[in-house]
Amino acid sequence: MVAYTQQEMVGITELSKSLSGYIEKVSSHSIEKLAVVRHNKPEVVILGIAEYERMKELQDYLEDLEIARAIKERMLDKKEPIKMLTEGDLQDYLKKRGV
């Protein structure tokens, strides 16, 4: 679980009164993140765009690693024959899965 300092937490009512000030704190790197608290519980986090994009790139990279691991595992599994898909077949498969 991520820890938040007192400075990195704000109630939703206070945030609505001073939104631009809190956005300035995050965008100027005065604080790294801002947890918005509702009913004494953090509900959402506000991040700078650079930090969000970095986190998204890491998530995408980890997903790619997992896909590569699955491919390698299946290619080494001699019980299951290797089946190559055309680009069209792959697009159809992904559409069926909602991707």
C-alpha positions in Angstrom: 0.0 0.0 0.0 1.2 3.5 -0.8 1.8 5.9 2.0 0.7 9.5 1.9 2.0 12.4 3.9 -0.5 14.8 5.5 0.5 17.3 2.8 -0.4 14.7 0.1 -4.0 14.2 1.3 -7.0 16.5 0.9 -10.7 16.1 1.6 -13.0 16.3 -1.4 -14.8 19.4 0.0 -11.5 21.3 0.4 -10.3 20.2 -3.0 -13.4 21.6 -4.6 -12.8 24.9 -3.0 -9.1 25.2 -4.0 -8.7 22.9 -7.0 -6.3 25.1 -9.0 -4.0 25.5 -6.0 -3.8 21.8 -5.5 -3.2 21.2 -9.2 -0.4 23.8 -9.1 1.2 21.9 -6.2 1.2 18.6 -8.2 2.3 20.1 -11.5 5.1 22.2 -9.9 6.3 19.0 -8.1 5.8 20.6 -4.6 4.1 17.3 -3.9 4.4 14.1 -5.9 0.8 13.0 -5.6 -2.4 14.1 -4.1 -4.8 11.6 -2.5 -8.4 12.8 -2.5 -10.2 11.6 0.7 -13.9 10.9 0.9 -15.5 9.5 4.1 -12.0 9.3 5.7 -10.8 7.0 2.9 -8.5 7.8 -0.1 -10.7 7.5 -3.2 -8.5 8.8 -6.1 -5.0 10.1 -6.6 -4.0 13.1 -8.7 -0.6 12.7 -10.4 1.4 14.9 -12.7 1.0 13.9 -16.4 4.7 12.9 -16.7 4.4 10.5 -13.7 1.1 9.0 -15.1 2.7 8.5 -18.5 5.7 6.8 -16.9 3.4 4.5 -14.9 1.4 3.7 -18.0 4.6 2.9 -20.0 5.7 0.5 -17.2 2.4 -1.2 -17.2 2.5 -1.7 -20.9 6.0 -3.0 -20.7 5.0 -5.5 -18.0 2.1 -6.7 -20.1 4.4 -7.1 -23.1 6.8 -9.2 -20.9 3.9 -11.4 -19.8 2.8 -11.9 -23.4 6.4 -12.8 -24.4 6.7 -15.2 -21.5 3.4 -16.9 -22.6 4.6 -17.2 -26.2 8.0 -18.7 -25.1 6.3 -21.1 -22.8 3.9 -22.3 -25.5 6.7 -22.6 -28.1 8.7 -24.8 -25.8 5.7 -27.0 -25.0 6.0 -29.9 -27.4 2.5 -31.2 -26.6 0.9 -28.2 -28.2 1.7 -27.6 -31.9 2.7 -24.1 -32.9 0.0 -22.4 -34.9 0.8 -19.2 -36.8 -2.0 -16.6 -37.3 -2.3 -14.2 -40.1 -2.8 -10.5 -39.2 -6.5 -10.8 -40.1 -6.9 -13.9 -37.9 -5.3 -12.1 -35.0 -7.5 -9.0 -35.5 -10.6 -11.2 -35.5 -9.4 -13.0 -32.4 -8.8 -9.8 -30.6 -12.2 -8.4 -31.7 -13.9 -11.4 -30.2 -12.1 -10.8 -26.9 -13.2 -7.2 -26.9 -9.7 -5.8 -27.4 
